[in-house]
Amino acid sequence: MLLRWTLIFLVVALVSGALGLWGVSGTAADIAKILFFVFLVLWIISFFF
């Protein structure tokens, strides 16, 4: 679920970057990066438990 949201925000960032909407692109890329790291931390924790 969290990885899906990361991919959605990544696609939004890429599309808005291609259209020249730099503010939306930067915000979506930041959100995608944060969600990816949260997903990664949760995956590592669940891997050990």
C-alpha positions in Angstrom: 0.0 0.0 0.0 2.7 2.5 1.0 4.8 1.5 -2.0 1.8 2.1 -4.3 1.5 5.7 -3.0 5.2 6.2 -3.5 4.8 5.2 -7.1 1.8 7.4 -7.6 3.6 10.5 -6.3 6.6 9.6 -8.4 4.4 9.5 -11.6 2.8 12.8 -10.6 6.3 14.3 -10.2 7.4 13.0 -13.5 4.3 14.2 -15.4 4.2 17.6 -13.8 8.0 18.0 -14.4 7.4 17.2 -18.1 4.6 19.8 -18.3 6.8 22.4 -16.6 5.0 22.6 -13.3 8.1 22.8 -11.2 6.4 23.5 -7.8 4.1 20.6 -8.1 6.9 18.4 -9.4 9.2 19.2 -6.5 6.5 18.7 -3.8 5.4 15.4 -5.3 9.1 14.2 -5.6 9.7 15.1 -1.9 6.6 13.2 -0.8 7.6 10.2 -2.9 11.1 10.2 -1.4 9.7 10.4 2.2 7.2 7.6 1.6 9.9 5.4 0.0 12.1 5.8 3.1 9.2 5.1 5.4 8.4 2.0 3.4 12.0 0.9 3.4 12.3 1.3 7.2 9.1 -0.6 7.8 10.2 -3.3 5.5 13.5 -3.8 7.3 11.8 -3.8 10.7 9.2 -6.4 9.5 12.1 -8.5 7.9 13.7 -8.9 11.3 10.4 -9.7 13.1 
